[in-house]
């Protein structure tokens, strides 16, 4: 009888932990969905998409810092290697410019409905805007 009592207490404890875990996961998913929808509604007219580990993006970042682009031009930056919502937004913007997914890479700049692909094109865009 004593064994059954411990078994019932153990099962109730496990069930309670499962319910708490499911509640916590659902709560976090709601937060993530809100953040994803915020990203999808990015109304910036200039968006720079980059990858954290991308060597061309790192070179571009140094160049933008040297010309003080963030102080002179209003634009948002979206990391795409570790953020699926940002990657989806990049694909959406690339489709507007009729860029195939297989041709898409970073750095990628969407500016007022026009697309610039690669370190050289993106650098030139910022250089021209600052001059």
URBEL-V507794 format. One record per residue. RES is the residue in one letter. PHI is phi in whole degrees, 0 to 359 (NA if undefined). D_FIRST is the distance of its C-alpha to the first C-alpha in whole Angstrom. Layout:
RES	PHI	D_FIRST
RES	PHI	D_FIRST
//
This chain:
X	NA	0
X	297	4
X	295	5
X	296	5
X	298	6
X	294	9
X	295	10
X	295	11
X	298	13
X	297	14
X	295	16
X	295	17
X	297	19
X	297	20
X	299	21
X	298	23
X	297	25
X	296	26
X	297	27
X	297	29
X	298	31
X	297	32
X	299	33
X	296	35
X	296	37
X	296	38
X	295	39
X	294	41
X	298	42
X	298	44
X	294	46
X	298	47
X	298	48
X	296	50
X	296	52
X	298	53
X	293	55
X	297	56
X	294	58
X	297	59
X	262	61
X	297	63
X	263	66
X	298	68
X	277	71
X	226	71
X	231	68
X	259	67
X	258	65
X	214	64
X	243	61
X	304	60
X	265	61
X	288	64
X	295	67
X	292	69
X	293	67
X	294	67
X	297	71
X	298	72
X	301	69
X	297	72
X	296	75
X	297	74
X	293	73
X	296	76
X	267	78
X	56	76
X	298	75
X	293	72
X	275	74
X	253	77
X	230	75
X	273	72
X	205	70
X	257	66
X	238	64
X	230	61
X	278	59
X	249	58
X	288	57
X	243	54
X	223	54
X	297	53
X	297	55
X	295	58
X	297	58
X	296	58
X	296	61
X	299	63
X	298	63
X	300	64
X	293	67
X	296	68
X	298	68
X	298	70
X	262	73
X	59	72
X	267	71
X	290	69
X	301	65
X	292	66
X	264	69
X	277	67
X	204	66
X	238	66
X	290	68
X	225	69
X	239	70
X	249	70
X	225	73
X	52	74
X	88	74
X	250	75
X	242	73
X	230	74
X	240	72
X	100	72
X	303	73
X	293	77
X	297	77
X	292	75
X	300	77
X	298	80
X	303	78
X	292	78
X	300	81
X	296	83
X	291	81
X	280	82
X	294	85
//
